[in-house]
Amino acid sequence: MKSLKPLFDKNRQWAETIRQEQPDFFERLSQQQTPEYLWIGCSDSRVPANQIVDMAPGEIFVHRNIANSVVHTDLNCLSVIQYAVEVLDIKHIIVCGHYGCGGVRAAMEDQQHGLIDNWLLHIKDTQRFHTETLAPLDEKQRFDRLCELNVIEQVKNVGHSTIVHGAWAAGKTLHVHGWIYNVANGLLRDLGCGVSSLEELRALEQNTP
Ligand code: CO
């Protein structure tokens, strides 16, 4: 059994560097976590949540899956949202997609990819909802736009989850943001589809092209 020693070496160096800068860092963190943000992002190795917003351990609560999907029957994702909102009292949920997303690209193709195709059907649905917007675009534009539209749809899905509905109904402050990351330059962009109430969610649904 190969032990992947280089990773353990890197881990020791990393922990030591942090300990030198902040001797009580890990001890303090072991007492509790108080992150202010829930990040729902893609599993893509080029889109690591903490690093691209330059945040330390403890600062961001993270859920990642292929193509940053929020599916209303996915107990994994829903449990993360519930824990973040109801236990950690997080006020900001960020759905972050990225250009060049392999999941979105696969959903645009007609090829078979196996089990993953079932997951990608949700993106195919998004593509179908926006047929008119996507049809006139060239292939590159269509891919970029579907990456963006996928984020906007997931913002709606987060907003319509029972957890977020419940939080808003109870008068809690809770913002859902939709961002996209450009793997080619390392920069994030706010897609301007954020919602902070059921009214804003309804307006987003009316206005999405
Ligand atoms: Co992706």
Boltz pocket constraint, residues with backbone or C-beta under 6 A from the ligand:
constraints:
  - pocket:
      binder: B
      contacts: [[A, 42], [A, 43], [A, 44], [A, 65], [A, 66], [A, 67], [A, 68], [A, 98], [A, 100], [A, 101], [A, 102], [A, 103], [A, 104]]
      max_distance: 6.0
